[in-house]
Amino acid sequence: MRDAVEMVVKSLVDDVEAVDVREVNQQGATLIEVRVAPGDMGKVIGRQGRTIRALRSLAYAASLKNKHRFILEIVE
């Protein structure tokens, strides 16, 4: 899941080098933390949060398929 999120985020931003995606295992879930350059934050969030909502929907669909919960967060 981490690789899929990283690929999508890198295609959205201008500064590809600043993209950092990490997985943190928690109790029964995996937290996926996305860090981008401050100038690219708006591109990842999208208008009215549509882009990040779509990424979270992708994580939710993967959660259902793998029977393991994925949580997607953007870290400043």
Backbone as a chain_set.jsonl record, in Angstrom:
{"seq": "MRDAVEMVVKSLVDDVEAVDVREVNQQGATLIEVRVAPGDMGKVIGRQGRTIRALRSLAYAASLKNKHRFILEIVE", "coords": {"N": [[0.824, -1.193, 0.0], [1.965, 1.188, 0.729], [3.733, 1.746, -1.377], [1.979, 2.235, -3.5], [0.616, 4.552, -2.659], [2.785, 6.297, -2.48], [3.581, 6.434, -5.186], [1.351, 7.68, -6.384], [1.275, 10.147, -5.008], [3.769, 11.24, -5.691], [3.351, 11.682, -8.382], [1.652, 13.81, -8.299], [2.921, 16.076, -7.158], [5.311, 18.857, -7.442], [7.935, 18.94, -6.405], [9.508, 16.215, -6.273], [11.54, 15.033, -4.861], [11.175, 15.737, -2.211], [9.167, 14.181, -1.217], [8.044, 11.961, 1.216], [7.127, 8.921, 2.387], [5.889, 6.989, 4.941], [5.393, 3.974, 6.792], [3.713, 3.154, 9.714], [3.261, 0.82, 12.105], [0.451, 0.106, 14.013], [-1.836, -0.827, 16.631], [-3.518, -3.295, 15.209], [-3.755, -1.871, 12.827], [-2.349, 0.021, 10.084], [-0.599, 2.93, 9.885], [-0.181, 5.313, 7.454], [2.032, 7.712, 6.763], [2.351, 10.739, 5.096], [4.644, 12.977, 3.826], [5.308, 16.083, 2.375], [6.756, 18.774, 0.415], [6.288, 22.138, 1.648], [5.16, 23.851, -0.316], [3.844, 22.101, -1.977], [1.794, 21.07, -0.554], [-0.885, 21.895, -0.86], [-1.514, 20.773, -3.333], [-1.604, 18.073, -2.809], [-3.657, 17.927, -0.973], [-5.797, 19.105, -2.379], [-8.647, 20.698, -4.005], [-11.006, 21.664, -1.722], [-10.359, 19.4, -0.311], [-10.588, 17.16, -1.931], [-8.687, 15.553, -3.292], [-7.101, 14.317, -1.277], [-9.132, 12.972, -0.028], [-9.81, 11.139, -2.0], [-7.46, 9.621, -2.055], [-7.582, 8.54, 0.495], [-9.851, 6.995, 0.173], [-8.866, 5.102, -1.585], [-7.047, 3.829, 0.134], [-8.89, 2.807, 1.947], [-10.279, 0.972, 0.338], [-8.231, -0.839, -0.183], [-7.905, -1.705, 2.387], [-10.246, -3.168, 2.843], [-9.896, -5.229, 1.001], [-7.512, -6.485, 1.842], [-8.117, -7.101, 4.42], [-7.092, -5.655, 6.525], [-6.527, -2.734, 8.322], [-5.84, 0.434, 6.917], [-4.612, 3.646, 7.497], [-4.507, 6.893, 6.352], [-2.535, 9.716, 6.546], [-1.594, 13.166, 6.338], [1.382, 14.686, 7.103], [2.73, 17.583, 8.5]], "CA": [[0.0, 0.0, 0.0], [2.873, 2.332, 0.813], [4.266, 2.028, -2.71], [0.908, 2.804, -4.321], [0.398, 5.927, -2.196], [3.969, 7.072, -2.86], [3.543, 6.645, -6.624], [0.313, 8.664, -6.682], [1.675, 11.447, -4.464], [4.885, 11.748, -6.498], [2.843, 12.165, -9.66], [0.899, 15.041, -8.06], [3.718, 17.2, -6.665], [6.409, 19.378, -8.258], [9.198, 18.567, -5.769], [9.435, 14.775, -6.034], [12.581, 14.67, -3.898], [10.724, 16.025, -0.848], [8.102, 13.253, -0.824], [8.458, 10.925, 2.155], [5.977, 8.123, 2.805], [6.304, 6.017, 5.953], [4.373, 3.122, 7.398], [3.872, 2.95, 11.145], [2.315, -0.207, 12.546], [-0.244, 0.346, 15.269], [-2.644, -1.977, 17.033], [-4.518, -3.707, 14.241], [-3.841, -0.964, 11.679], [-1.1, 0.586, 9.593], [-0.692, 4.359, 9.623], [0.682, 5.741, 6.357], [2.306, 9.139, 6.904], [2.845, 11.356, 3.865], [5.267, 14.286, 4.012], [5.664, 16.729, 1.112], [7.242, 20.145, 0.564], [5.181, 23.045, 1.991], [4.534, 24.386, -1.517], [3.057, 21.057, -2.628], [0.765, 20.595, 0.37], [-2.196, 22.155, -1.454], [-1.744, 19.854, -4.441], [-1.949, 16.77, -2.254], [-4.974, 18.059, -0.34], [-6.758, 19.34, -3.448], [-9.732, 21.645, -3.731], [-11.949, 21.203, -0.702], [-9.93, 18.101, 0.202], [-11.023, 16.076, -2.807], [-7.586, 14.655, -3.641], [-6.765, 13.492, -0.117], [-10.286, 12.095, 0.2], [-9.682, 10.048, -2.97], [-6.37, 8.765, -1.585], [-8.089, 7.79, 1.652], [-10.766, 5.983, -0.364], [-7.992, 4.053, -2.101], [-6.558, 3.097, 1.302], [-10.022, 2.063, 2.496], [-10.53, -0.166, -0.549], [-7.161, -1.804, 0.081], [-8.183, -2.265, 3.716], [-11.272, -4.194, 2.695], [-9.353, -6.356, 0.247], [-6.482, -7.167, 2.618], [-8.636, -7.332, 5.775], [-6.163, -4.961, 7.426], [-6.885, -1.323, 8.224], [-4.835, 1.426, 6.553], [-5.003, 5.016, 7.817], [-3.654, 7.805, 5.591], [-2.44, 11.052, 7.148], [-0.59, 14.088, 5.824], [2.128, 15.25, 8.216], [3.404, 18.834, 8.109]], "C": [[0.864, 1.251, 0.0], [3.372, 2.728, -0.565], [3.218, 2.683, -3.61], [0.659, 4.261, -3.946], [1.566, 6.805, -2.623], [3.961, 7.385, -4.36], [2.529, 7.73, -6.993], [0.729, 10.049, -6.216], [2.813, 12.048, -5.289], [4.413, 12.258, -7.853], [2.079, 13.482, -9.511], [1.774, 16.255, -7.797], [4.781, 17.641, -7.67], [7.761, 18.91, -7.724], [9.148, 17.098, -5.353], [10.426, 14.336, -4.962], [12.12, 14.842, -2.455], [9.636, 15.069, -0.367], [8.681, 12.159, 0.062], [7.203, 10.211, 2.646], [6.481, 7.043, 3.747], [5.112, 5.218, 6.432], [4.703, 2.944, 8.869], [2.82, 1.945, 11.575], [1.764, 0.151, 13.911], [-1.057, -0.892, 15.587], [-3.718, -2.257, 15.99], [-4.637, -2.834, 13.006], [-2.434, -0.531, 11.275], [-1.346, 2.042, 9.246], [0.301, 4.696, 8.518], [0.819, 7.249, 6.459], [2.922, 9.67, 5.623], [3.391, 12.731, 4.209], [5.668, 14.817, 2.641], [6.208, 18.119, 1.424], [6.059, 21.067, 0.878], [4.455, 23.618, 0.778], [3.641, 23.388, -2.237], [1.91, 20.539, -1.757], [-0.641, 20.765, -0.229], [-2.519, 21.214, -2.591], [-2.157, 18.479, -3.936], [-3.336, 16.82, -1.607], [-6.048, 18.256, -1.403], [-7.827, 20.337, -3.043], [-10.756, 21.001, -2.818], [-11.632, 19.794, -0.223], [-10.282, 16.918, -0.675], [-9.907, 15.068, -3.096], [-7.235, 13.749, -2.468], [-7.914, 12.545, 0.21], [-10.223, 10.902, -0.752], [-8.568, 9.085, -2.561], [-6.812, 7.932, -0.386], [-9.083, 6.719, 1.217], [-9.985, 4.807, -0.943], [-7.461, 3.195, -0.952], [-7.671, 2.259, 1.929], [-10.328, 0.829, 1.653], [-9.469, -1.254, -0.355], [-7.364, -2.47, 1.438], [-9.205, -3.385, 3.622], [-10.73, -5.438, 2.005], [-8.38, -7.175, 1.085], [-6.932, -7.541, 4.025], [-7.655, -6.808, 6.824], [-6.395, -3.471, 7.239], [-5.674, -0.459, 7.895], [-5.402, 2.802, 6.833], [-4.017, 5.928, 7.127], [-3.703, 9.184, 6.216], [-1.364, 11.856, 6.441], [0.058, 14.757, 7.026], [2.851, 16.503, 7.735], [4.856, 18.828, 8.509]], "O": [[0.538, 2.247, -0.646], [3.429, 3.914, -0.889], [3.537, 3.58, -4.391], [0.507, 5.111, -4.824], [1.364, 7.931, -3.078], [4.304, 8.499, -4.755], [2.816, 8.597, -7.818], [0.558, 11.025, -6.947], [2.812, 13.25, -5.553], [5.016, 13.174, -8.413], [1.881, 14.194, -10.495], [1.404, 17.366, -8.178], [5.11, 16.919, -8.612], [8.636, 18.528, -8.501], [8.788, 16.779, -4.22], [10.174, 13.373, -4.237], [12.625, 14.16, -1.564], [9.226, 15.147, 0.791], [9.671, 11.516, -0.286], [6.324, 10.828, 3.249], [7.383, 6.278, 3.406], [3.983, 5.707, 6.475], [5.837, 2.623, 9.226], [1.623, 2.19, 11.426], [2.51, 0.458, 14.841], [-0.97, -1.897, 14.881], [-4.711, -1.535, 15.904], [-5.548, -3.041, 12.203], [-1.471, -0.696, 12.024], [-2.198, 2.355, 8.414], [1.489, 4.397, 8.635], [-0.151, 7.982, 6.268], [3.9, 9.116, 5.121], [2.697, 13.554, 4.806], [6.283, 14.109, 1.843], [6.129, 18.584, 2.561], [4.944, 20.809, 0.425], [3.247, 23.848, 0.841], [2.775, 23.78, -3.019], [1.146, 19.672, -2.181], [-1.48, 19.873, -0.112], [-3.686, 20.884, -2.8], [-2.968, 17.799, -4.565], [-4.096, 15.856, -1.69], [-7.107, 17.631, -1.33], [-7.9, 20.762, -1.891], [-11.297, 19.934, -3.11], [-12.524, 19.072, 0.221], [-10.275, 15.78, -0.205], [-10.156, 13.863, -3.141], [-7.086, 12.54, -2.645], [-7.683, 11.43, 0.677], [-10.545, 9.78, -0.362], [-8.714, 7.871, -2.703], [-6.456, 6.76, -0.269], [-9.15, 5.651, 1.826], [-10.396, 3.655, -0.807], [-7.432, 1.969, -1.057], [-7.433, 1.142, 2.387], [-10.606, -0.241, 2.195], [-9.782, -2.444, -0.364], [-7.041, -3.644, 1.621], [-9.047, -4.431, 4.251], [-11.064, -6.562, 2.379], [-8.408, -8.406, 1.054], [-6.205, -8.225, 4.746], [-7.426, -7.434, 7.859], [-6.453, -2.995, 6.106], [-4.616, -0.596, 8.51], [-6.535, 3.101, 6.456], [-2.808, 5.765, 7.293], [-4.778, 9.755, 6.397], [-0.352, 11.31, 5.999], [-0.631, 15.329, 7.87], [3.504, 16.49, 6.691], [5.569, 19.799, 8.258]]}, "num_chains": 1, "name": "protein.A"}
